[in-house]
Structures are given as C-alpha cells and as structure tokens.
C-alpha cells in the first residue's frame, strides 16, 4: 500500500512538472477552498469533493462527457471552515473542523452523523468502509462506525497533537 501511494505521488508530480494536466473551472464555490479530494463513487461516478471556509462539502461530477462540472450535492455540515476532508470509500465522505467529525453517505443528500470531539479534528482516514479514524489536537485517536456513528475505540497517551494517521 505504501509503495502504491508513493508511485502515485511520483506520477502526479511528473505529470504536473511536464504540463500533463487539465485545468478545471468550478464556478459554484463561493468561499475559499481548503481541501480537495477526488473519488470514484459507486453512486455518483467520479467526483471532486471540495471543503472550504463556508463549512460545506461540495460534490461535483467529473463526468468526462460533460463540458462543465456540475454541482451534484452540498453537505452544509460544519459551523466553521472545513479543515480536513477525506473520501476513501466509494460511498462515504468524512470531514472535520473544530471539534466535529462529520460522516456523509454519498447516496443520501443529508449528513449521516455529526460526531463530537473533545478538541479540534486534525485528520480523518478510513480504516475500512465500516470504520473511520480521526485524530485530535489533544493527541487522541478515535475510531468511529460509519453506519451508527458510534465511537468504537479510543487511543490516548500521546502528549502532543496527532497530525498524521
């Protein structure tokens, strides 16, 4: 898995340096974008996820047959700006800000779960389609069920913020 991620990173850097990329203009965003993710979903096809200062995760179609990239879904899931977004399963998005982790099922047009944290969420990462991990400024790592929103495990003991999962 690590070698696959490294190879993908090298390929993307090479394409960028050699001008092998396509510029996309997305006109439906009204605020500064803080995070982007590309995801092939089972429900919506290939999508671009954008999270920004407006607290919304926006989902855009990347259907190559289209000349524009339409907004497909908006998840107004945070009261403040989105600090992390991740789409690691074909059907689910997890995003964090302040002290809330939000899980959205892409087949639904509403937020599935809004989960409280004792401190700011720094990162979210899917362990499997059924579980997502989140890290906090206080050094804790939480494991959440994507179906129920229940916190299934807590790892604590770090003395500083947990920046990477």
Secondary structure by P-SEA (a helix, b strand, c coil): caaaaaaaaaaaaaaaaaccbbbbbbccccccccbbbbbbcccccbbbbbbcccccbbbbbccccccccccccccccccccccccccccccccccccccbbbbbccccccccbbbbbcccccccccccccbbbbbcccbbbbbbccccccccccccccccccccc
